[in-house]
Structures are given as structure tokens and as C-alpha cells.
């Protein structure tokens, strides 16, 4: 099995010396560089560029510059997606955003992690677990979402949170580690 196949299956893999993964990361970084240097007012060019780069996108979306990712093809965004400046997605694993997702500035979605066992970690071994974000989600500024996390529908994640466990639907969650502090009622 190739290192890329292991990566996509969520198994331990080594991205450091695999020519295919190195080339794909370099291509994505070049594309991020190009995207980040498109004139900000040229929204149609920016959108077309991202549609070509990302794994999947709907028609109505905007990712403010700068934007960084590892591969691009593992990022899937729904309708009416908006991300403010400095979005970082480490997409060795699949990252899926539902419809009506709003991401504040300086947020990171990291599917990649490293073993706790130092001898494996020191060899550059890592793993990738998917991140899934539901519909109607607002992610506050400076939030970090870690590998394998699912955030349900109709959720607000407070600014500065570190989301290391799944968050159910219809809640407000905040903190480090992020935890539910309030259920959202229909009146809200």
C-alpha cells in the first residue's frame, strides 16, 4: 500500500519521503500562493480558482485571503460557506463543511496528528482523521478543530476554543478543551 493510500485510510503513514505526497503538497502550496495573490476584489477569479483546487464546492462561497492547506482535494464545502482571513486546513484527511457555515478569522482545522509514542513520532510517522462540520455552524475566531472531530448542526463554537471531541447539534460550546455550555432553543 502506498503512503497516500494509508493516509486516505486513516492509517499511520510517513509523508516526509514519499515523492507523490511531497509533490501534491508542493502543488497545493503553489496554488495557495497563487490564490492569495489574486486581487481581492476579483471575486469571480477567486471563486473559479478555488472550485478547481478544492475537492468539492457549491456555488455560493467565499474564502478570504490568505488561505493555506496541505492538499486541497480533501476539502469539501457546502452552500453559503464563508471563511474570514487566515484559514488553515491540514487536509491529509477529508474535511467536510455543511451548508451555511461561517468561520471567523485565524481558524485551523487539523486532520493530521502524530503518535504519542516518541519512537514513531521521531520517524515522522503521522495519521489523518476526518473532520466533519454540520449545517448552520458558526466557528468563532482563533478556533482549532483537531483530528477526527465531528461538529453537529446548528452549533456555535466560541472564540479561542480547542475542539478535541465531538460536539452535538443545537448547542453553544466553548473553551479549551471545548465543551457544551448551553443548548440552543428554537426561540434563539
Backbone as CSV, one residue per row, in Angstrom:
resi,resn,N_x,N_y,N_z,CA_x,CA_y,CA_z,C_x,C_y,C_z
1,UNK,0.847,-1.178,0.000,0.000,0.000,0.000,0.897,1.248,0.000
2,UNK,0.511,2.253,-0.767,1.310,3.473,-0.826,1.075,4.322,0.419
3,UNK,1.954,5.281,0.650,1.791,6.185,1.790,0.506,7.007,1.631
4,UNK,0.182,7.395,0.398,-1.051,8.144,0.160,-2.272,7.288,0.484
5,UNK,-2.261,6.036,0.072,-3.385,5.147,0.383,-3.547,4.995,1.888
6,UNK,-2.437,4.829,2.599,-2.500,4.741,4.063,-3.073,6.022,4.650
7,UNK,-2.615,7.168,4.145,-3.087,8.462,4.627,-4.600,8.570,4.472
8,UNK,-5.091,8.246,3.279,-6.514,8.386,2.999,-7.368,7.396,3.787
9,UNK,-6.780,6.304,4.236,-7.493,5.316,5.052,-7.397,5.606,6.550
10,UNK,-6.652,6.642,6.927,-6.508,6.976,8.339,-5.509,6.111,9.084
11,UNK,-4.648,5.425,8.345,-3.627,4.577,8.961,-2.341,5.381,9.155
12,UNK,-1.441,4.858,9.962,-0.142,5.510,10.122,0.589,5.507,8.780
13,UNK,1.205,6.639,8.466,1.932,6.771,7.211,3.073,7.755,7.413
14,UNK,4.003,7.764,6.457,5.129,8.685,6.531,5.088,9.608,5.312
15,UNK,4.746,10.895,5.528,4.643,11.826,4.407,5.963,12.481,4.025
16,UNK,7.004,12.243,4.798,8.231,13.021,4.663,9.113,12.644,3.488
17,UNK,9.053,11.410,3.041,9.947,10.954,1.974,9.192,10.367,0.795
18,UNK,7.864,10.489,0.824,7.035,9.945,-0.247,6.908,10.987,-1.351
19,UNK,7.471,10.679,-2.505,7.531,11.639,-3.613,6.141,12.109,-4.038
20,UNK,5.177,11.186,-4.109,3.822,11.564,-4.516,3.216,12.589,-3.554
21,UNK,3.303,12.340,-2.254,2.726,13.267,-1.274,3.492,14.588,-1.229
22,UNK,4.796,14.527,-1.347,5.592,15.767,-1.374,5.196,16.622,-2.569
23,UNK,5.062,16.004,-3.743,4.669,16.738,-4.948,3.270,17.328,-4.811
24,UNK,2.342,16.554,-4.242,0.974,17.054,-4.071,0.928,18.220,-3.083
25,UNK,1.683,18.138,-1.998,1.730,19.254,-1.038,2.351,20.496,-1.678
26,UNK,3.422,20.295,-2.434,4.045,21.442,-3.101,3.101,22.085,-4.110
27,UNK,2.368,21.272,-4.864,1.389,21.816,-5.808,0.320,22.619,-5.072
28,UNK,-0.171,22.090,-3.960,-1.203,22.791,-3.191,-0.662,24.086,-2.622
29,UNK,0.565,24.075,-2.145,1.156,25.298,-1.590,1.372,26.345,-2.691
30,UNK,1.767,25.900,-3.874,1.873,26.819,-5.004,0.507,27.413,-5.339
31,UNK,-0.525,26.565,-5.328,-1.874,27.050,-5.614,-2.340,28.031,-4.543
32,UNK,-2.050,27.741,-3.279,-2.404,28.678,-2.203,-1.706,30.013,-2.418
33,UNK,-0.442,29.954,-2.804,0.307,31.184,-3.076,-0.383,31.978,-4.188
34,UNK,-0.743,31.275,-5.271,-1.411,31.949,-6.388,-2.747,32.546,-5.937
35,UNK,-3.524,31.749,-5.209,-4.829,32.234,-4.748,-4.677,33.475,-3.869
36,UNK,-3.737,33.420,-2.956,-3.545,34.523,-2.024,-3.038,35.790,-2.696
37,UNK,-2.588,35.661,-3.943,-2.099,36.823,-4.679,-3.047,37.292,-5.785
38,UNK,-4.229,36.678,-5.854,-5.259,37.210,-6.751,-5.803,38.481,-6.103
39,UNK,-6.025,39.493,-6.913,-6.555,40.749,-6.392,-7.850,40.465,-5.612
40,UNK,-7.927,40.904,-4.346,-9.091,40.583,-3.512,-10.436,40.973,-4.123
41,UNK,-10.487,42.052,-4.883,-11.749,42.486,-5.476,-12.191,41.615,-6.654
42,UNK,-11.321,40.724,-7.145,-11.662,39.860,-8.272,-12.309,38.566,-7.743
43,UNK,-13.527,38.701,-7.243,-14.216,37.577,-6.590,-14.472,36.408,-7.528
44,UNK,-14.823,36.677,-8.754,-15.124,35.583,-9.692,-13.877,34.756,-9.990
45,UNK,-12.733,35.400,-10.169,-11.491,34.655,-10.394,-11.127,33.842,-9.158
46,UNK,-11.298,34.432,-7.990,-11.003,33.712,-6.747,-11.886,32.475,-6.613
47,UNK,-13.168,32.635,-6.872,-14.101,31.510,-6.752,-13.758,30.411,-7.757
48,UNK,-13.500,30.782,-9.003,-13.152,29.799,-10.034,-11.872,29.056,-9.657
49,UNK,-10.911,29.781,-9.115,-9.650,29.173,-8.720,-9.895,28.118,-7.640
50,UNK,-10.682,28.466,-6.624,-10.956,27.520,-5.541,-11.787,26.336,-6.014
51,UNK,-12.732,26.569,-6.912,-13.535,25.458,-7.429,-12.638,24.411,-8.087
52,UNK,-11.581,24.872,-8.739,-10.633,23.964,-9.377,-9.728,23.280,-8.354
53,UNK,-9.432,23.952,-7.265,-8.466,23.456,-6.285,-9.081,22.504,-5.256
54,UNK,-10.297,22.811,-4.804,-10.911,22.043,-3.724,-11.529,20.750,-4.246
55,UNK,-11.736,19.818,-3.325,-12.356,18.558,-3.702,-13.783,18.722,-4.178
56,UNK,-14.520,19.638,-3.535,-15.907,19.860,-3.897,-16.353,21.176,-3.282
57,UNK,-17.172,21.912,-4.032,-17.747,23.150,-3.508,-19.074,23.391,-4.199
58,UNK,-19.941,24.113,-3.506,-21.222,24.509,-4.096,-20.999,25.826,-4.836
59,UNK,-22.076,26.544,-5.128,-21.964,27.757,-5.933,-21.680,29.015,-5.125
60,UNK,-22.233,29.105,-3.919,-22.112,30.322,-3.130,-21.142,30.098,-1.973
61,UNK,-19.935,30.648,-2.094,-18.943,30.516,-1.033,-17.887,31.596,-1.202
62,UNK,-17.159,31.838,-0.111,-16.041,32.769,-0.168,-15.045,32.393,0.922
63,UNK,-13.794,32.291,0.540,-12.697,32.114,1.486,-11.804,33.329,1.334
64,UNK,-11.765,34.134,2.397,-10.932,35.337,2.356,-9.460,34.936,2.348
65,UNK,-8.649,35.783,1.786,-7.213,35.549,1.738,-6.561,36.085,3.007
66,UNK,-5.478,35.531,3.498,-4.820,34.330,2.986,-5.497,33.039,3.453
67,UNK,-5.279,32.010,2.658,-5.802,30.669,2.903,-4.661,29.690,2.653
68,UNK,-4.519,28.707,3.543,-3.472,27.687,3.397,-4.062,26.299,3.599
69,UNK,-3.558,25.335,2.834,-3.952,23.939,3.022,-2.801,23.031,2.593
70,UNK,-2.940,21.751,2.903,-1.903,20.787,2.530,-2.112,20.178,1.145
71,UNK,-3.352,19.845,0.802,-3.611,19.153,-0.455,-4.727,19.802,-1.271
72,UNK,-5.760,20.258,-0.624,-6.888,20.892,-1.304,-7.973,19.920,-1.707
73,UNK,-7.605,18.787,-2.295,-8.596,17.850,-2.810,-9.389,17.150,-1.714
74,UNK,-8.959,17.232,-0.477,-9.697,16.625,0.637,-10.611,17.621,1.343
75,UNK,-10.815,18.800,0.763,-11.670,19.828,1.360,-12.973,19.901,0.574
76,UNK,-14.095,19.795,1.288,-15.430,19.807,0.686,-16.278,20.833,1.427
77,UNK,-16.750,21.846,0.705,-17.525,22.902,1.351,-18.932,22.964,0.772
78,UNK,-19.897,23.225,1.660,-21.296,23.295,1.262,-21.684,24.672,0.754
79,UNK,-22.965,24.817,0.501,-23.533,26.074,0.003,-23.492,27.136,1.104
80,UNK,-23.225,28.368,0.691,-23.225,29.514,1.596,-22.146,29.371,2.678
81,UNK,-20.949,28.984,2.245,-19.793,28.859,3.139,-19.017,30.173,3.109
82,UNK,-18.611,30.628,4.280,-17.770,31.823,4.357,-16.676,31.608,5.394
83,UNK,-15.450,31.920,5.000,-14.335,31.923,5.944,-13.630,33.258,5.869
84,UNK,-13.380,33.829,7.031,-12.635,35.064,7.125,-11.144,34.772,6.942
85,UNK,-10.300,35.758,7.147,-8.861,35.669,6.879,-8.160,34.591,7.706
86,UNK,-7.071,34.068,7.124,-6.145,33.157,7.803,-6.753,31.796,8.139
87,UNK,-7.486,31.229,7.215,-7.980,29.870,7.367,-6.848,28.903,7.021
88,UNK,-6.602,27.930,7.916,-5.604,26.885,7.679,-6.298,25.537,7.796
89,UNK,-6.216,24.735,6.735,-6.795,23.394,6.758,-5.701,22.399,6.400
90,UNK,-5.326,21.581,7.374,-4.387,20.484,7.114,-5.235,19.286,6.723
91,UNK,-5.374,19.090,5.429,-6.356,18.155,4.888,-5.750,16.848,4.384
92,UNK,-4.882,16.246,5.183,-4.442,14.894,4.845,-5.631,13.940,4.931
93,UNK,-6.552,14.225,5.850,-7.839,13.545,5.931,-8.907,14.452,5.349
94,UNK,-10.061,13.894,5.081,-11.153,14.655,4.488,-11.714,15.662,5.491
95,UNK,-11.955,16.887,5.020,-12.588,17.935,5.823,-13.855,18.347,5.094
96,UNK,-14.999,18.167,5.753,-16.290,18.439,5.139,-17.024,19.503,5.939
97,UNK,-17.440,20.561,5.255,-18.243,21.626,5.849,-19.633,21.556,5.234
98,UNK,-20.672,21.612,6.057,-22.041,21.617,5.564,-22.423,22.963,4.972
99,UNK,-23.728,23.164,4.820,-24.264,24.415,4.300,-24.350,25.459,5.412
100,UNK,-24.223,26.724,5.026,-24.376,27.845,5.961,-23.378,27.771,7.115
101,UNK,-22.128,27.580,6.765,-21.049,27.541,7.758,-20.269,28.844,7.655
102,UNK,-20.059,29.459,8.814,-19.312,30.714,8.898,-18.115,30.499,9.803
103,UNK,-16.932,30.816,9.308,-15.684,30.609,10.043,-15.019,31.973,10.225
104,UNK,-14.770,32.339,11.475,-14.154,33.625,11.794,-12.647,33.583,11.487
105,UNK,-11.942,34.700,11.674,-10.512,34.743,11.340,-9.657,33.808,12.203
106,UNK,-8.532,33.419,11.602,-7.461,32.691,12.310,-7.889,31.334,12.840
107,UNK,-8.648,30.596,12.060,-9.089,29.269,12.494,-8.290,28.179,11.781
108,UNK,-8.141,27.050,12.470,-7.418,25.920,11.921,-8.195,24.632,12.076
109,UNK,-8.192,23.833,11.025,-8.823,22.518,11.007,-7.721,21.531,10.658
110,UNK,-7.336,20.718,11.633,-6.138,19.892,11.503,-6.505,18.416,11.550
111,UNK,-6.495,17.748,10.404,-6.783,16.309,10.384,-5.559,15.484,10.746
112,UNK,-4.393,16.079,10.683,-3.145,15.350,10.923,-2.780,15.353,12.395
113,UNK,-2.268,14.217,12.832,-1.758,14.077,14.196,-0.567,13.146,14.199
114,UNK,0.089,13.086,15.331,1.287,12.265,15.452,1.139,11.311,16.632
115,UNK,1.751,10.130,16.552,1.668,9.174,17.655,2.244,9.746,18.947
116,UNK,1.689,9.322,20.046,2.224,9.711,21.353,3.574,9.032,21.577
117,UNK,3.717,7.812,21.089,4.966,7.059,21.225,6.073,7.792,20.467
118,UNK,7.059,8.274,21.209,8.085,9.140,20.616,8.908,8.460,19.524
119,UNK,9.152,7.144,19.634,9.990,6.496,18.621,9.308,6.524,17.244
120,UNK,7.989,6.389,17.205,7.260,6.515,15.935,7.209,7.975,15.493
121,UNK,6.918,8.857,16.441,6.822,10.283,16.126,8.142,10.810,15.576
122,UNK,9.245,10.373,16.154,10.559,10.829,15.711,10.916,10.345,14.300
123,UNK,10.236,9.314,13.816,10.439,8.834,12.442,9.607,9.635,11.439
124,UNK,8.784,10.572,11.945,7.942,11.368,11.060,6.607,10.722,10.730
125,UNK,6.303,9.655,11.450,5.040,8.958,11.213,3.890,9.835,11.697
126,UNK,2.787,9.834,10.951,1.592,10.561,11.365,0.355,9.796,10.927
127,UNK,-0.796,10.338,11.313,-2.082,9.786,10.899,-2.984,10.951,10.518
128,UNK,-4.072,10.659,9.836,-5.050,11.682,9.462,-6.441,11.125,9.721
129,UNK,-7.237,11.887,10.457,-8.622,11.513,10.759,-9.534,12.622,10.242
130,UNK,-10.652,12.270,9.633,-11.523,13.273,9.022,-12.163,14.215,10.038
131,UNK,-12.492,15.402,9.569,-13.239,16.398,10.340,-14.530,16.661,9.586
132,UNK,-15.646,16.658,10.319,-16.956,16.909,9.724,-17.654,18.029,10.478
133,UNK,-18.062,19.048,9.745,-18.765,20.189,10.306,-20.170,20.195,9.699
134,UNK,-21.196,20.243,10.541,-22.582,20.178,10.075,-23.059,21.450,9.399
135,UNK,-24.363,21.567,9.278,-25.016,22.727,8.678,-25.293,23.794,9.735
136,UNK,-25.325,25.048,9.302,-25.693,26.165,10.172,-24.763,26.282,11.374
137,UNK,-23.465,26.241,11.106,-22.454,26.279,12.170,-21.681,27.583,12.076
138,UNK,-21.450,28.183,13.227,-20.628,29.389,13.344,-19.424,29.035,14.196
139,UNK,-18.238,29.180,13.618,-16.973,28.921,14.303,-16.349,30.273,14.631
140,UNK,-16.159,30.572,15.931,-15.590,31.852,16.348,-14.108,31.960,16.017
141,UNK,-13.572,33.155,16.207,-12.176,33.423,15.882,-11.193,32.608,16.701
142,UNK,-10.073,32.271,16.069,-8.974,31.552,16.724,-9.369,30.184,17.262
143,UNK,-10.279,29.521,16.594,-10.686,28.163,16.986,-9.796,27.160,16.276
144,UNK,-9.456,26.086,16.988,-8.710,24.968,16.424,-9.580,23.719,16.554
145,UNK,-9.770,23.011,15.440,-10.510,21.753,15.423,-9.516,20.642,15.108
146,UNK,-9.465,19.632,15.972,-8.443,18.585,15.901,-8.923,17.339,15.150
147,UNK,-8.010,16.411,14.842,-8.340,15.243,14.026,-9.502,14.424,14.577
148,UNK,-10.360,13.992,13.657,-11.428,13.063,13.990,-12.668,13.688,14.596
149,UNK,-12.747,14.996,14.678,-13.867,15.670,15.336,-15.041,15.850,14.373
150,UNK,-16.247,15.654,14.905,-17.485,15.976,14.217,-18.223,17.026,15.030
151,UNK,-18.636,18.093,14.358,-19.455,19.135,14.975,-20.824,19.048,14.314
152,UNK,-21.876,18.926,15.135,-23.234,18.750,14.623,-23.801,19.986,13.966
153,UNK,-25.092,19.933,13.660,-25.812,21.034,13.027,-26.199,22.088,14.063
154,UNK,-26.359,23.333,13.588,-26.888,24.421,14.412,-26.043,24.652,15.658
155,UNK,-24.732,24.750,15.467,-23.788,24.862,16.580,-23.042,26.178,16.491
156,UNK,-22.754,26.745,17.657,-21.860,27.891,17.767,-20.659,27.433,18.593
157,UNK,-19.461,27.608,18.035,-18.218,27.309,18.754,-17.596,28.653,19.125
158,UNK,-17.422,28.905,20.425,-16.911,30.181,20.899,-15.464,30.416,20.529
159,UNK,-15.125,31.688,20.411,-13.772,32.104,20.041,-12.735,31.505,20.980
160,UNK,-11.608,31.129,20.418,-10.483,30.619,21.184,-10.603,29.168,21.606
161,UNK,-11.629,28.481,21.182,-11.839,27.090,21.598,-10.880,26.132,20.906
162,UNK,-10.564,25.060,21.599,-9.823,23.940,21.040,-10.769,22.747,21.079
163,UNK,-11.252,22.340,19.897,-12.262,21.289,19.800,-11.555,19.963,19.586
164,UNK,-11.507,19.156,20.645,-10.803,17.876,20.575,-11.741,16.677,20.671
165,UNK,-13.052,16.938,20.841,-14.063,15.870,20.906,-15.288,16.316,20.133
166,UNK,-16.109,15.348,19.740,-17.326,15.652,19.002,-18.227,16.601,19.790
167,UNK,-18.920,17.476,19.057,-19.873,18.418,19.631,-21.235,18.090,19.026
168,UNK,-22.269,17.856,19.875,-23.591,17.505,19.340,-24.277,18.700,18.692
169,UNK,-25.381,18.454,18.025,-26.155,19.502,17.377,-26.862,20.392,18.399
170,UNK,-27.190,21.609,17.958,-28.040,22.535,18.704,-27.456,22.986,20.033
171,UNK,-26.160,23.320,20.036,-25.521,23.760,21.273,-24.559,24.919,21.013
172,UNK,-24.223,25.601,22.110,-23.098,26.523,22.132,-22.013,25.816,22.921
173,UNK,-20.803,25.792,22.379,-19.685,25.127,23.040,-18.479,26.059,23.009
174,UNK,-17.728,26.100,24.104,-16.564,26.978,24.198,-15.494,26.330,25.068
175,UNK,-14.288,26.864,24.974,-13.237,26.525,25.918,-12.116,25.690,25.360
176,UNK,-11.163,25.453,26.248,-10.006,24.614,25.965,-9.823,23.667,27.144
177,UNK,-10.283,22.423,26.970,-10.929,21.857,25.781,-12.361,22.359,25.643
178,UNK,-12.842,22.357,24.412,-14.185,22.843,24.104,-15.221,21.927,24.745
179,UNK,-16.230,22.553,25.362,-17.293,21.780,25.997,-18.615,22.525,25.822
180,UNK,-19.703,21.786,25.850,-21.035,22.364,25.698,-21.356,23.183,26.944
181,UNK,-21.804,24.433,26.715,-22.224,25.265,27.850,-23.714,25.604,27.805
182,UNK,-24.346,25.348,26.634,-25.738,25.749,26.517,-26.388,25.027,25.362
183,UNK,-27.626,24.560,25.574,-28.439,24.071,24.477,-29.107,25.257,23.808
184,UNK,-29.268,25.207,22.504,-29.894,26.282,21.754,-31.358,25.935,21.561
185,UNK,-32.235,26.838,22.007,-33.672,26.622,21.828,-34.122,27.220,20.502
186,UNK,-35.301,26.826,20.054,-35.803,27.339,18.768,-36.079,28.827,18.813
187,UNK,-36.344,29.393,19.992,-36.615,30.822,20.118,-35.375,31.649,19.833
188,UNK,-34.207,31.053,19.988,-32.959,31.780,19.771,-32.627,31.773,18.295
